[in-house]
C-alpha cells in the first residue's frame, strides 16, 4: 500500500507539471536483482541546482503548475522506497521534462521459504 502511494505521488506530480497535450510515461523493467520504475513527463523539468533537493520535505518547485501542497509527496516517496531497500533519483530529459527513477530490489525466495 505504501509503495502504491509513493508511485501515486510521483505520477500526480508528473501530471501536475504537464499540459493536457503532453504525455506522462510510466515504464517498469526488471532484472534478476531489481525492478526499475521510470515516470517521465514532458513538463518544464527542474532547475539543475534544485534536482538533489526535490526529495527533501517541504521543498516545492515554484511554477504556475505547482498547485497546492506542502512539498511532501516526493519526500514520502523517497522514505517508502528506502524502507523497501531501494533508492530514487530524478533528472531532466535532454529536451525538457523530468524523469523519476525508482530502483527496488527484487524479493528473492530462499529455499527455506519455498517449503
N, CA, C and O atoms as a Tinker XYZ file with bonds, in Angstrom:
   460  protein
     1  N      0.825000   -1.201000    0.000000    73     2
     2  CA     0.000000    0.000000    0.000000    64     1     3
     3  C      0.867000    1.262000    0.000000    63     2     4     5
     4  O      0.570000    2.229000   -0.701000    81     3
     5  N      1.935000    1.240000    0.790000    73     3     6
     6  CA     2.820000    2.407000    0.827000    64     5     7
     7  C      3.506000    2.644000   -0.512000    63     6     8     9
     8  O      3.675000    3.788000   -0.934000    81     7
     9  N      3.896000    1.574000   -1.171000    73     7    10
    10  CA     4.544000    1.727000   -2.485000    64     9    11
    11  C      3.543000    2.281000   -3.498000    63    10    12    13
    12  O      3.912000    3.097000   -4.342000    81    11
    13  N      2.300000    1.855000   -3.425000    73    11    14
    14  CA     1.274000    2.391000   -4.321000    64    13    15
    15  C      1.111000    3.897000   -4.086000    63    14    16    17
    16  O      0.992000    4.664000   -5.042000    81    15
    17  N      1.106000    4.315000   -2.841000    73    15    18
    18  CA     1.001000    5.741000   -2.521000    64    17    19
    19  C      2.207000    6.514000   -3.024000    63    18    20    21
    20  O      2.069000    7.629000   -3.529000    81    19
    21  N      3.378000    5.930000   -2.887000    73    19    22
    22  CA     4.595000    6.599000   -3.366000    64    21    23
    23  C      4.518000    6.813000   -4.872000    63    22    24    25
    24  O      4.800000    7.905000   -5.366000    81    23
    25  N      4.137000    5.776000   -5.593000    73    23    26
    26  CA     4.015000    5.888000   -7.042000    64    25    27
    27  C      2.925000    6.886000   -7.412000    63    26    28    29
    28  O      3.077000    7.657000   -8.359000    81    27
    29  N      1.838000    6.871000   -6.671000    73    27    30
    30  CA     0.751000    7.821000   -6.903000    64    29    31
    31  C      1.262000    9.261000   -6.754000    63    30    32    33
    32  O      0.927000   10.121000   -7.568000    81    31
    33  N      2.062000    9.524000   -5.731000    73    31    34
    34  CA     2.625000   10.864000   -5.541000    64    33    35
    35  C      3.485000   11.282000   -6.729000    63    34    36    37
    36  O      3.416000   12.427000   -7.177000    81    35
    37  N      4.283000   10.367000   -7.231000    73    35    38
    38  CA     5.190000   10.676000   -8.344000    64    37    39
    39  C      4.398000   10.928000   -9.626000    63    38    40    41
    40  O      4.679000   11.880000  -10.354000    81    39
    41  N      3.409000   10.075000   -9.902000    73    39    42
    42  CA     2.601000   10.249000  -11.114000    64    41    43
    43  C      1.776000   11.533000  -11.028000    63    42    44    45
    44  O      1.656000   12.254000  -12.018000    81    43
    45  N      1.213000   11.822000   -9.869000    73    43    46
    46  CA     0.451000   13.069000   -9.704000    64    45    47
    47  C      1.321000   14.290000   -9.983000    63    46    48    49
    48  O      0.875000   15.232000  -10.637000    81    47
    49  N      2.548000   14.279000   -9.496000    73    47    50
    50  CA     3.466000   15.399000   -9.775000    64    49    51
    51  C      3.714000   15.523000  -11.269000    63    50    52    53
    52  O      3.692000   16.625000  -11.817000    81    51
    53  N      3.950000   14.397000  -11.925000    73    51    54
    54  CA     4.202000   14.419000  -13.368000    64    53    55
    55  C      2.997000   14.990000  -14.108000    63    54    56    57
    56  O      3.156000   15.787000  -15.032000    81    55
    57  N      1.804000   14.590000  -13.711000    73    55    58
    58  CA     0.591000   15.108000  -14.347000    64    57    59
    59  C      0.401000   16.596000  -14.051000    63    58    60    61
    60  O     -0.014000   17.359000  -14.922000    81    59
    61  N      0.702000   16.994000  -12.838000    73    59    62
    62  CA     0.526000   18.397000  -12.441000    64    61    63
    63  C      1.401000   19.334000  -13.271000    63    62    64    65
    64  O      0.997000   20.452000  -13.588000    81    63
    65  N      2.591000   18.875000  -13.619000    73    63    66
    66  CA     3.526000   19.719000  -14.364000    64    65    67
    67  C      3.452000   19.496000  -15.871000    63    66    68    69
    68  O      4.328000   19.936000  -16.615000    81    67
    69  N      2.410000   18.815000  -16.311000    73    67    70
    70  CA     2.203000   18.562000  -17.736000    64    69    71
    71  C      0.916000   19.234000  -18.191000    63    70    72    73
    72  O     -0.005000   19.431000  -17.399000    81    71
    73  N      0.858000   19.580000  -19.462000    73    71    74
    74  CA    -0.379000   20.113000  -20.031000    64    73    75
    75  C     -1.212000   18.953000  -20.561000    63    74    76    77
    76  O     -0.741000   17.817000  -20.605000    81    75
    77  N     -2.433000   19.232000  -20.959000    73    75    78
    78  CA    -3.320000   18.181000  -21.484000    64    77    79
    79  C     -2.753000   17.510000  -22.728000    63    78    80    81
    80  O     -3.002000   16.328000  -22.967000    81    79
    81  N     -1.999000   18.255000  -23.514000    73    79    82
    82  CA    -1.447000   17.706000  -24.765000    64    81    83
    83  C     -0.205000   16.844000  -24.522000    63    82    84    85
    84  O      0.196000   16.078000  -25.398000    81    83
    85  N      0.393000   16.962000  -23.362000    73    83    86
    86  CA     1.626000   16.228000  -23.081000    64    85    87
    87  C      1.311000   14.864000  -22.471000    63    86    88    89
    88  O      0.240000   14.649000  -21.903000    81    87
    89  N      2.260000   13.960000  -22.601000    73    87    90
    90  CA     2.067000   12.623000  -22.049000    64    89    91
    91  C      2.977000   12.402000  -20.845000    63    90    92    93
    92  O      4.026000   13.029000  -20.702000    81    91
    93  N      2.540000   11.498000  -19.997000    73    91    94
    94  CA     3.349000   11.012000  -18.883000    64    93    95
    95  C      3.539000    9.532000  -19.135000    63    94    96    97
    96  O      2.573000    8.784000  -19.288000    81    95
    97  N      4.788000    9.117000  -19.178000    73    95    98
    98  CA     5.095000    7.714000  -19.468000    64    97    99
    99  C      5.539000    7.017000  -18.188000    63    98   100   101
   100  O      6.383000    7.525000  -17.450000    81    99
   101  N      4.959000    5.849000  -17.938000    73    99   102
   102  CA     5.343000    5.011000  -16.800000    64   101   103
   103  C      5.876000    3.710000  -17.370000    63   102   104   105
   104  O      5.193000    3.032000  -18.138000    81   103
   105  N      7.091000    3.368000  -16.994000    73   103   106
   106  CA     7.770000    2.207000  -17.564000    64   105   107
   107  C      8.321000    1.353000  -16.427000    63   106   108   109
   108  O      8.954000    1.873000  -15.508000    81   107
   109  N      8.085000    0.050000  -16.487000    73   107   110
   110  CA     8.596000   -0.882000  -15.486000    64   109   111
   111  C      9.456000   -1.923000  -16.186000    63   110   112   113
   112  O      9.029000   -2.571000  -17.142000    81   111
   113  N     10.667000   -2.066000  -15.691000    73   111   114
   114  CA    11.593000   -3.079000  -16.216000    64   113   115
   115  C     12.158000   -3.865000  -15.041000    63   114   116   117
   116  O     12.296000   -3.341000  -13.935000    81   115
   117  N     12.475000   -5.095000  -15.291000    73   115   118
   118  CA    13.044000   -5.913000  -14.232000    64   117   119
   119  C     14.276000   -6.656000  -14.677000    63   118   120   121
   120  O     14.394000   -7.071000  -15.830000    81   119
   121  N     15.183000   -6.816000  -13.755000    73   119   122
   122  CA    16.329000   -7.698000  -13.945000    64   121   123
   123  C     16.226000   -8.759000  -12.856000    63   122   124   125
   124  O     15.280000   -8.761000  -12.068000    81   123
   125  N     17.184000   -9.645000  -12.818000    73   123   126
   126  CA    17.177000  -10.660000  -11.765000    64   125   127
   127  C     17.263000  -10.034000  -10.388000    63   126   128   129
   128  O     16.738000  -10.579000   -9.417000    81   127
   129  N     17.925000   -8.887000  -10.301000    73   127   130
   130  CA    18.219000   -8.294000   -8.999000    64   129   131
   131  C     17.274000   -7.181000   -8.567000    63   130   132   133
   132  O     17.048000   -6.994000   -7.372000    81   131
   133  N     16.710000   -6.429000   -9.539000    73   131   134
   134  CA    15.894000   -5.292000   -9.126000    64   133   135
   135  C     14.843000   -4.924000  -10.158000    63   134   136   137
   136  O     14.906000   -5.326000  -11.320000    81   135
   137  N     13.877000   -4.146000   -9.694000    73   135   138
   138  CA    12.883000   -3.523000  -10.551000    64   137   139
   139  C     13.295000   -2.073000  -10.749000    63   138   140   141
   140  O     13.793000   -1.422000   -9.831000    81   139
   141  N     13.079000   -1.578000  -11.961000    73   139   142
   142  CA    13.303000   -0.164000  -12.261000    64   141   143
   143  C     11.994000    0.395000  -12.783000    63   142   144   145
   144  O     11.478000   -0.052000  -13.807000    81   143
   145  N     11.468000    1.366000  -12.077000    73   143   146
   146  CA    10.236000    2.029000  -12.461000    64   145   147
   147  C     10.568000    3.474000  -12.815000    63   146   148   149
   148  O     11.120000    4.208000  -11.996000    81   147
   149  N     10.232000    3.880000  -14.036000    73   147   150
   150  CA    10.515000    5.241000  -14.502000    64   149   151
   151  C      9.205000    5.959000  -14.788000    63   150   152   153
   152  O      8.311000    5.415000  -15.437000    81   151
   153  N      9.105000    7.192000  -14.291000    73   151   154
   154  CA     7.973000    8.065000  -14.597000    64   153   155
   155  C      8.560000    9.292000  -15.275000    63   154   156   157
   156  O      9.336000   10.035000  -14.674000    81   155
   157  N      8.181000    9.501000  -16.538000    73   155   158
   158  CA     8.742000   10.589000  -17.338000    64   157   159
   159  C      7.624000   11.505000  -17.811000    63   158   160   161
   160  O      6.622000   11.054000  -18.364000    81   159
   161  N      7.817000   12.809000  -17.583000    73   159   162
   162  CA     6.832000   13.767000  -18.074000    64   161   163
   163  C      7.475000   14.656000  -19.130000    63   162   164   165
   164  O      8.673000   14.561000  -19.396000    81   163
   165  N      6.672000   15.510000  -19.718000    73   163   166
   166  CA     7.152000   16.445000  -20.740000    64   165   167
   167  C      7.023000   17.884000  -20.253000    63   166   168   169
   168  O      6.985000   18.818000  -21.054000    81   167
   169  N      6.957000   18.053000  -18.945000    73   167   170
   170  CA     6.813000   19.375000  -18.344000    64   169   171
   171  C      8.096000   20.179000  -18.408000    63   170   172   173
   172  O      8.989000   19.876000  -19.199000    81   171
   173  N      8.187000   21.214000  -17.569000    73   171   174
   174  CA     9.331000   22.125000  -17.618000    64   173   175
   175  C     10.615000   21.563000  -17.021000    63   174   176   177
   176  O     11.683000   22.144000  -17.217000    81   175
   177  N     10.541000   20.454000  -16.300000    73   175   178
   178  CA    11.729000   19.934000  -15.629000    64   177   179
   179  C     12.011000   20.724000  -14.364000    63   178   180   181
   180  O     11.182000   21.517000  -13.917000    81   179
   181  N     13.173000   20.504000  -13.795000    73   179   182
   182  CA    13.578000   21.147000  -12.544000    64   181   183
   183  C     14.955000   21.759000  -12.757000    63   182   184   185
   184  O     15.820000   21.163000  -13.399000    81   183
   185  N     15.147000   22.953000  -12.210000    73   183   186
   186  CA    16.469000   23.583000  -12.310000    64   185   187
   187  C     17.523000   22.613000  -11.774000    63   186   188   189
   188  O     17.328000   21.965000  -10.745000    81   187
   189  N     18.633000   22.529000  -12.489000    73   187   190
   190  CA    19.686000   21.560000  -12.156000    64   189   191
   191  C     20.141000   21.669000  -10.694000    63   190   192   193
   192  O     20.373000   20.655000  -10.035000    81   191
   193  N     20.266000   22.896000  -10.197000    73   191   194
   194  CA    20.753000   23.070000   -8.828000    64   193   195
   195  C     19.707000   22.693000   -7.779000    63   194   196   197
   196  O     20.028000   22.637000   -6.591000    81   195
   197  N     18.459000   22.433000   -8.192000    73   195   198
   198  CA    17.410000   22.038000   -7.248000    64   197   199
   199  C     17.064000   20.553000   -7.341000    63   198   200   201
   200  O     16.290000   20.044000   -6.531000    81   199
   201  N     17.632000   19.862000   -8.321000    73   199   202
   202  CA    17.296000   18.446000   -8.522000    64   201   203
   203  C     17.558000   17.597000   -7.284000    63   202   204   205
   204  O     16.736000   16.751000   -6.929000    81   203
   205  N     18.683000   17.811000   -6.629000    73   203   206
   206  CA    19.040000   16.961000   -5.494000    64   205   207
   207  C     18.149000   17.209000   -4.278000    63   206   208   209
   208  O     18.116000   16.381000   -3.367000    81   207
   209  N     17.425000   18.334000   -4.244000    73   207   210
   210  CA    16.618000   18.638000   -3.061000    64   209   211
   211  C     15.125000   18.353000   -3.242000    63   210   212   213
   212  O     14.359000   18.526000   -2.294000    81   211
   213  N     14.690000   17.923000   -4.422000    73   211   214
   214  CA    13.242000   17.749000   -4.613000    64   213   215
   215  C     12.655000   16.622000   -3.771000    63   214   216   217
   216  O     11.437000   16.551000   -3.605000    81   215
   217  N     13.493000   15.745000   -3.239000    73   215   218
   218  CA    13.010000   14.669000   -2.385000    64   217   219
   219  C     13.071000   15.039000   -0.906000    63   218   220   221
   220  O     12.737000   14.220000   -0.049000    81   219
   221  N     13.495000   16.265000   -0.599000    73   219   222
   222  CA    13.525000   16.742000    0.779000    64   221   223
   223  C     12.129000   17.234000    1.176000    63   222   224   225
   224  O     11.400000   17.758000    0.333000    81   223
   225  N     11.747000   17.070000    2.458000    73   223   226
   226  CA    10.430000   17.532000    2.880000    64   225   227
   227  C     10.274000   19.048000    2.746000    63   226   228   229
   228  O     11.219000   19.807000    2.961000    81   227
   229  N      9.092000   19.458000    2.396000    73   227   230
   230  CA     8.688000   20.867000    2.302000    64   229   231
   231  C      9.373000   21.635000    1.186000    63   230   232   233
   232  O      9.339000   22.865000    1.177000    81   231
   233  N      9.993000   20.939000    0.249000    73   231   234
   234  CA    10.590000   21.595000   -0.912000    64   233   235
   235  C      9.557000   21.598000   -2.023000    63   234   236   237
   236  O      9.048000   20.548000   -2.415000    81   235
   237  N      9.254000   22.782000   -2.527000    73   235   238
   238  CA     8.299000   22.913000   -3.622000    64   237   239
   239  C      8.958000   23.685000   -4.738000    63   238   240   241
   240  O      9.668000   24.661000   -4.496000    81   239
   241  N      8.726000   23.253000   -5.949000    73   239   242
   242  CA     9.227000   23.957000   -7.122000    64   241   243
   243  C      8.172000   24.985000   -7.497000    63   242   244   245
   244  O      7.046000   24.632000   -7.849000    81   243
   245  N      8.539000   26.250000   -7.420000    73   243   246
   246  CA     7.569000   27.303000   -7.723000    64   245   247
   247  C      7.353000   27.386000   -9.226000    63   246   248   249
   248  O      8.285000   27.584000  -10.005000    81   247
   249  N      6.108000   27.229000   -9.599000    73   247   250
   250  CA     5.716000   27.221000  -11.000000    64   249   251
   251  C      4.213000   27.459000  -11.052000    63   250   252   253
   252  O      3.510000   27.160000  -10.087000    81   251
   253  N      3.706000   27.996000  -12.166000    73   251   254
   254  CA     2.252000   28.144000  -12.277000    64   253   255
   255  C      1.520000   26.807000  -12.145000    63   254   256   257
   256  O      0.355000   26.781000  -11.747000    81   255
   257  N      2.187000   25.700000  -12.476000    73   255   258
   258  CA     1.547000   24.379000  -12.408000    64   257   259
   259  C      1.653000   23.719000  -11.037000    63   258   260   261
   260  O      1.025000   22.685000  -10.808000    81   259
   261  N      2.433000   24.295000  -10.122000    73   259   262
   262  CA     2.717000   23.580000   -8.882000    64   261   263
   263  C      1.493000   23.366000   -8.004000    63   262   264   265
   264  O      1.468000   22.417000   -7.221000    81   263
   265  N      0.479000   24.215000   -8.110000    73   263   266
   266  CA    -0.754000   23.992000   -7.369000    64   265   267
   267  C     -0.541000   24.057000   -5.875000    63   266   268   269
   268  O      0.433000   24.629000   -5.386000    81   267
   269  N     -1.491000   23.446000   -5.150000    73   267   270
   270  CA    -1.423000   23.448000   -3.692000    64   269   271
   271  C     -0.696000   22.221000   -3.211000    63   270   272   273
   272  O     -0.640000   21.204000   -3.902000    81   271
   273  N     -0.151000   22.319000   -2.045000    73   271   274
   274  CA     0.544000   21.197000   -1.446000    64   273   275
   275  C      1.602000   21.682000   -0.492000    63   274   276   277
   276  O      1.880000   22.878000   -0.396000    81   275
   277  N      2.184000   20.744000    0.207000    73   275   278
   278  CA     3.171000   21.087000    1.221000    64   277   279
   279  C      4.581000   20.649000    0.849000    63   278   280   281
   280  O      5.513000   20.848000    1.628000    81   279
   281  N      4.748000   20.064000   -0.311000    73   279   282
   282  CA     6.076000   19.593000   -0.687000    64   281   283
   283  C      6.476000   18.315000    0.011000    63   282   284   285
   284  O      7.654000   18.101000    0.297000    81   283
   285  N      5.502000   17.462000    0.288000    73   283   286
   286  CA     5.796000   16.214000    0.999000    64   285   287
   287  C      5.710000   14.977000    0.120000    63   286   288   289
   288  O      6.227000   13.926000    0.499000    81   287
   289  N      5.073000   15.067000   -1.042000    73   287   290
   290  CA     4.841000   13.889000   -1.872000    64   289   291
   291  C      6.102000   13.140000   -2.247000    63   290   292   293
   292  O      6.172000   11.924000   -2.074000    81   291
   293  N      7.100000   13.846000   -2.759000    73   291   294
   294  CA     8.339000   13.173000   -3.173000    64   293   295
   295  C      9.173000   12.748000   -1.967000    63   294   296   297
   296  O      9.901000   11.758000   -2.036000    81   295
   297  N      9.072000   13.488000   -0.861000    73   295   298
   298  CA     9.786000   13.094000    0.365000    64   297   299
   299  C      9.214000   11.785000    0.901000    63   298   300   301
   300  O      9.958000   10.905000    1.334000    81   299
   301  N      7.894000   11.664000    0.870000    73   299   302
   302  CA     7.244000   10.425000    1.304000    64   301   303
   303  C      7.639000    9.282000    0.370000    63   302   304   305
   304  O      7.932000    8.176000    0.825000    81   303
   305  N      7.644000    9.551000   -0.926000    73   303   306
   306  CA     8.037000    8.525000   -1.894000    64   305   307
   307  C      9.449000    8.021000   -1.596000    63   306   308   309
   308  O      9.696000    6.815000   -1.611000    81   307
   309  N     10.373000    8.944000   -1.324000    73   307   310
   310  CA    11.755000    8.523000   -1.028000    64   309   311
   311  C     11.800000    7.654000    0.222000    63   310   312   313
   312  O     12.494000    6.638000    0.235000    81   311
   313  N     11.073000    8.032000    1.275000    73   311   314
   314  CA    11.080000    7.244000    2.518000    64   313   315
   315  C     10.563000    5.829000    2.267000    63   314   316   317
   316  O     11.129000    4.855000    2.763000    81   315
   317  N      9.483000    5.726000    1.493000    73   315   318
   318  CA     8.890000    4.416000    1.205000    64   317   319
   319  C      9.855000    3.558000    0.401000    63   318   320   321
   320  O     10.059000    2.385000    0.714000    81   319
   321  N     10.450000    4.145000   -0.637000    73   319   322
   322  CA    11.391000    3.396000   -1.480000    64   321   323
   323  C     12.583000    2.931000   -0.647000    63   322   324   325
   324  O     13.021000    1.787000   -0.774000    81   323
   325  N     13.105000    3.806000    0.199000    73   323   326
   326  CA    14.245000    3.427000    1.039000    64   325   327
   327  C     13.860000    2.340000    2.041000    63   326   328   329
   328  O     14.666000    1.458000    2.339000    81   327
   329  N     12.634000    2.400000    2.563000    73   327   330
   330  CA    12.167000    1.375000    3.508000    64   329   331
   331  C     12.075000    0.002000    2.843000    63   330   332   333
   332  O     12.135000   -1.026000    3.518000    81   331
   333  N     11.928000   -0.009000    1.504000    73   331   334
   334  CA    11.899000   -1.254000    0.748000    64   333   335
   335  C     13.284000   -1.634000    0.214000    63   334   336   337
   336  O     13.403000   -2.526000   -0.626000    81   335
   337  N     14.328000   -0.956000    0.702000    73   335   338
   338  CA    15.699000   -1.288000    0.312000    64   337   339
   339  C     16.125000   -0.722000   -1.022000    63   338   340   341
   340  O     17.136000   -1.146000   -1.581000    81   339
   341  N     15.372000    0.230000   -1.541000    73   339   342
   342  CA    15.687000    0.795000   -2.850000    64   341   343
   343  C     16.196000    2.216000   -2.765000    63   342   344   345
   344  O     16.502000    2.726000   -1.687000    81   343
   345  N     16.279000    2.847000   -3.931000    73   343   346
   346  CA    16.634000    4.264000   -3.981000    64   345   347
   347  C     15.886000    4.932000   -5.127000    63   346   348   349
   348  O     15.365000    4.273000   -6.027000    81   347
   349  N     15.848000    6.250000   -5.067000    73   347   350
   350  CA    15.078000    7.030000   -6.023000    64   349   351
   351  C     15.944000    8.192000   -6.495000    63   350   352   353
   352  O     16.734000    8.744000   -5.729000    81   351
   353  N     15.788000    8.549000   -7.752000    73   351   354
   354  CA    16.562000    9.658000   -8.310000    64   353   355
   355  C     15.742000   10.353000   -9.383000    63   354   356   357
   356  O     14.758000    9.806000   -9.881000    81   355
   357  N     16.152000   11.549000   -9.731000    73   355   358
   358  CA    15.443000   12.308000  -10.773000    64   357   359
   359  C     16.453000   13.065000  -11.608000    63   358   360   361
   360  O     17.497000   13.494000  -11.116000    81   359
   361  N     16.124000   13.223000  -12.887000    73   359   362
   362  CA    16.920000   14.094000  -13.737000    64   361   363
   363  C     16.075000   14.622000  -14.880000    63   362   364   365
   364  O     15.022000   14.073000  -15.205000    81   363
   365  N     16.552000   15.686000  -15.475000    73   363   366
   366  CA    15.858000   16.309000  -16.592000    64   365   367
   367  C     16.174000   15.560000  -17.871000    63   366   368   369
   368  O     17.272000   15.033000  -18.050000    81   367
   369  N     15.185000   15.523000  -18.762000    73   367   370
   370  CA    15.397000   14.917000  -20.065000    64   369   371
   371  C     16.189000   15.860000  -20.959000    63   370   372   373
   372  O     16.263000   17.054000  -20.669000    81   371
   373  N     16.779000   15.360000  -22.028000    73   371   374
   374  CA    17.580000   16.197000  -22.920000    64   373   375
   375  C     16.756000   17.281000  -23.620000    63   374   376   377
   376  O     17.301000   18.301000  -24.043000    81   375
   377  N     15.446000   17.058000  -23.741000    73   375   378
   378  CA    14.580000   18.034000  -24.418000    64   377   379
   379  C     13.510000   18.569000  -23.469000    63   378   380   381
   380  O     12.430000   18.964000  -23.908000    81   379
   381  N     13.808000   18.584000  -22.162000    73   379   382
   382  CA    12.852000   19.033000  -21.164000    64   381   383
   383  C     12.167000   17.862000  -20.497000    63   382   384   385
   384  O     12.388000   16.704000  -20.853000    81   383
   385  N     11.342000   18.177000  -19.534000    73   383   386
   386  CA    10.654000   17.129000  -18.791000    64   385   387
   387  C     11.535000   16.567000  -17.689000    63   386   388   389
   388  O     12.737000   16.828000  -17.633000    81   387
   389  N     10.922000   15.807000  -16.832000    73   387   390
   390  CA    11.607000   15.218000  -15.690000    64   389   391
   391  C     11.371000   13.718000  -15.706000    63   390   392   393
   392  O     10.271000   13.260000  -16.016000    81   391
   393  N     12.398000   12.958000  -15.373000    73   391   394
   394  CA    12.266000   11.512000  -15.195000    64   393   395
   395  C     12.613000   11.172000  -13.758000    63   394   396   397
   396  O     13.682000   11.533000  -13.265000    81   395
   397  N     11.707000   10.478000  -13.091000    73   395   398
   398  CA    11.955000    9.971000  -11.747000    64   397   399
   399  C     12.139000    8.471000  -11.878000    63   398   400   401
   400  O     11.297000    7.781000  -12.454000    81   399
   401  N     13.245000    7.968000  -11.339000    73   399   402
   402  CA    13.557000    6.537000  -11.399000    64   401   403
   403  C     13.538000    5.948000   -9.996000    63   402   404   405
   404  O     14.147000    6.478000   -9.067000    81   403
   405  N     12.825000    4.840000   -9.870000    73   403   406
   406  CA    12.763000    4.114000   -8.603000    64   405   407
   407  C     13.422000    2.758000   -8.822000    63   406   408   409
   408  O     13.048000    2.012000   -9.728000    81   407
   409  N     14.390000    2.454000   -7.998000    73   407   410
   410  CA    15.082000    1.164000   -8.047000    64   409   411
   411  C     14.688000    0.391000   -6.787000    63   410   412   413
   412  O     14.924000    0.847000   -5.668000    81   411
   413  N     14.084000   -0.783000   -6.986000    73   411   414
   414  CA    13.649000   -1.621000   -5.861000    64   413   415
   415  C     14.245000   -3.013000   -6.031000    63   414   416   417
   416  O     14.082000   -3.629000   -7.083000    81   415
   417  N     14.937000   -3.517000   -5.003000    73   415   418
   418  CA    15.463000   -4.883000   -5.121000    64   417   419
   419  C     14.321000   -5.885000   -5.247000    63   418   420   421
   420  O     13.277000   -5.739000   -4.612000    81   419
   421  N     14.534000   -6.898000   -6.073000    73   419   422
   422  CA    13.533000   -7.961000   -6.211000    64   421   423
   423  C     13.598000   -8.852000   -4.986000    63   422   424   425
   424  O     14.669000   -9.117000   -4.440000    81   423
   425  N     12.436000   -9.302000   -4.571000    73   423   426
   426  CA    12.363000  -10.228000   -3.455000    64   425   427
   427  C     12.859000  -11.576000   -3.928000    63   426   428   429
   428  O     12.402000  -12.092000   -4.948000    81   427
   429  N     13.782000  -12.139000   -3.200000    73   427   430
   430  CA    14.336000  -13.448000   -3.558000    64   429   431
   431  C     13.799000  -14.502000   -2.613000    63   430   432   433
   432  O     13.969000  -14.409000   -1.398000    81   431
   433  N     13.152000  -15.502000   -3.180000    73   431   434
   434  CA    12.643000  -16.600000   -2.355000    64   433   435
   435  C     13.809000  -17.503000   -1.989000    63   434   436   437
   436  O     14.576000  -17.926000   -2.854000    81   435
   437  N     13.934000  -17.792000   -0.707000    73   435   438
   438  CA    15.006000  -18.682000   -0.271000    64   437   439
   439  C     14.476000  -20.115000   -0.251000    63   438   440   441
   440  O     13.267000  -20.345000   -0.286000    81   439
   441  N     15.389000  -21.060000   -0.195000    73   439   442
   442  CA    14.999000  -22.473000   -0.191000    64   441   443
   443  C     14.105000  -22.792000    0.983000    63   442   444   445
   444  O     13.174000  -23.586000    0.847000    81   443
   445  N     14.366000  -22.186000    2.153000    73   443   446
   446  CA    13.554000  -22.484000    3.335000    64   445   447
   447  C     12.154000  -21.908000    3.215000    63   446   448   449
   448  O     11.230000  -22.432000    3.837000    81   447
   449  N     11.965000  -20.850000    2.439000    73   447   450
   450  CA    10.650000  -20.250000    2.284000    64   449   451
   451  C      9.794000  -21.016000    1.281000    63   450   452   453
   452  O      8.569000  -20.900000    1.312000    81   451
   453  N     10.401000  -21.787000    0.404000    73   451   454
   454  CA     9.633000  -22.473000   -0.629000    64   453   455
   455  C      9.041000  -23.798000   -0.142000    63   454   456   457
   456  O      8.291000  -24.439000   -0.877000    81   455
   457  N      9.358000  -24.208000    1.055000    73   455   458
   458  CA     8.827000  -25.473000    1.582000    64   457   459
   459  C      7.620000  -25.254000    2.408000    63   458   460
   460  O      7.045000  -26.210000    2.928000    81   459
